Amino acid sequence: MGKHEPAAFKEANAAAYLDLSVSRFRKLVSCGALPRPVRLADGVERWRTDDLRAILSGEAARPAEDFEL
């Protein structure tokens, strides 16, 4: 059976998926350049794989003028 991709990632795994450090990933999320996580329960947040994939493909990338780094 083939390896499957998870539907969502924890923060560290989402950062790694985008080849970013966790601190850089957090900064990009906080300024709005990357999507916010989905809250599954109190204290449980995940980033949807589809949202991250859309960023990588350029489908969901935001113009630089929409946020400040």
C-alpha positions as CSV (number, residue, x, y, z in Angstrom):
1,M,0.0,0.0,0.0
2,G,1.3,3.5,-0.9
3,K,2.1,6.2,1.6
4,H,-0.6,8.8,2.0
5,E,-0.4,12.5,2.8
6,P,-2.1,13.6,6.0
7,A,-5.2,15.8,5.7
8,A,-3.7,18.3,8.1
9,F,-0.4,19.1,9.8
10,K,0.7,20.2,13.3
11,E,2.6,23.5,13.2
12,A,6.1,22.0,13.0
13,N,5.1,19.6,10.2
14,A,3.3,22.4,8.3
15,A,6.5,24.5,8.6
16,A,8.6,21.6,7.4
17,Y,6.2,21.0,4.5
18,L,6.9,24.5,3.3
19,D,10.6,24.1,4.1
20,L,10.5,26.9,6.7
21,S,11.7,27.1,10.3
22,V,8.9,27.2,12.8
23,S,9.7,30.8,13.8
24,R,9.5,31.9,10.2
25,F,6.3,30.0,9.6
26,R,4.7,31.6,12.7
27,K,5.7,35.1,11.5
28,L,4.2,34.5,8.1
29,V,1.0,33.2,9.6
30,S,0.8,36.1,12.0
31,C,1.2,38.7,9.3
32,G,-1.4,37.0,7.1
33,A,1.0,35.7,4.4
34,L,0.1,32.1,5.2
35,P,-3.3,30.7,6.3
36,R,-4.3,30.4,9.9
37,P,-4.9,27.0,11.4
38,V,-8.2,25.2,11.8
39,R,-9.2,24.7,15.4
40,L,-10.2,21.1,16.0
41,A,-10.7,21.4,19.7
42,D,-9.4,23.5,22.6
43,G,-5.6,23.6,22.2
44,V,-5.7,21.5,19.0
45,E,-4.9,23.4,15.8
46,R,-3.9,22.0,12.4
47,W,-3.1,23.4,9.0
48,R,-5.0,21.9,6.1
49,T,-2.8,20.2,3.6
50,D,-4.9,21.6,0.8
51,D,-4.4,25.1,2.1
52,L,-0.7,24.7,2.2
53,R,-0.6,23.0,-1.3
54,A,-2.6,26.0,-2.6
55,I,0.1,28.4,-1.3
56,L,2.8,26.3,-3.0
57,S,1.0,26.3,-6.3
58,G,0.3,30.0,-6.2
59,E,-3.5,29.6,-6.2
60,A,-3.8,31.1,-2.7
61,A,-0.7,33.3,-2.5
62,R,-1.5,36.8,-1.3
63,P,0.1,39.8,-3.0
64,A,2.9,41.3,-0.9
65,E,1.1,44.6,-0.6
66,D,-1.6,42.8,1.5
67,F,0.7,42.3,4.5
68,E,3.9,43.5,6.1
69,L,6.8,41.1,7.0
